[in-house]
Amino acid sequence: MAELSPPGFDNMFFGLFGLSNRASSMVGPNVIQAIIDKTGNNWQGFPFLVALCTSASLVIWFGVDVTKGRRDAVRWANAQRGHLR
């Protein structure tokens, strides 16, 4: 997250991260509880969590080009500074 935040706009992007973190903290446990309620087995939520974490890791490892992201973040930040003046 810190590597891809546009320079000078770190607070805005970390605020967005904090907001999405709060949302996932509310949604995630409710989804797991729904799985447990439907199956009646406390362990049935675990495969869902493993699949979710594995798929997210694969997308980040193989789908995110950090070098291009840094360049795009700097370009975006410079464009935003141009609009603010």
ChimeraX attribute file (.defattr): number of C-alpha atoms within 10 A of each C-alpha:
attribute: neighborCount
match mode: 1-to-1
recipient: residues
	/A:1	9
	/A:2	9
	/A:3	12
	/A:4	18
	/A:5	19
	/A:6	22
	/A:7	16
	/A:8	11
	/A:9	12
	/A:10	15
	/A:11	12
	/A:12	12
	/A:13	15
	/A:14	14
	/A:15	11
	/A:16	12
	/A:17	13
	/A:18	12
	/A:19	12
	/A:20	12
	/A:21	11
	/A:22	11
	/A:23	11
	/A:24	12
	/A:25	11
	/A:26	11
	/A:27	11
	/A:28	12
	/A:29	12
	/A:30	12
	/A:31	13
	/A:32	18
	/A:33	16
	/A:34	13
	/A:35	18
	/A:36	16
	/A:37	13
	/A:38	10
	/A:39	12
	/A:40	11
	/A:41	10
	/A:42	12
	/A:43	12
	/A:44	16
	/A:45	18
	/A:46	13
	/A:47	10
	/A:48	14
	/A:49	13
	/A:50	11
	/A:51	11
	/A:52	11
	/A:53	12
	/A:54	12
	/A:55	12
	/A:56	12
	/A:57	12
	/A:58	11
	/A:59	11
	/A:60	12
	/A:61	11
	/A:62	8
	/A:63	10
	/A:64	11
	/A:65	11
	/A:66	13
	/A:67	11
	/A:68	11
	/A:69	15
	/A:70	16
	/A:71	13
	/A:72	15
	/A:73	18
	/A:74	17
	/A:75	13
	/A:76	14
	/A:77	17
	/A:78	14
	/A:79	11
	/A:80	12
	/A:81	10
	/A:82	9
	/A:83	8
	/A:84	6
	/A:85	5
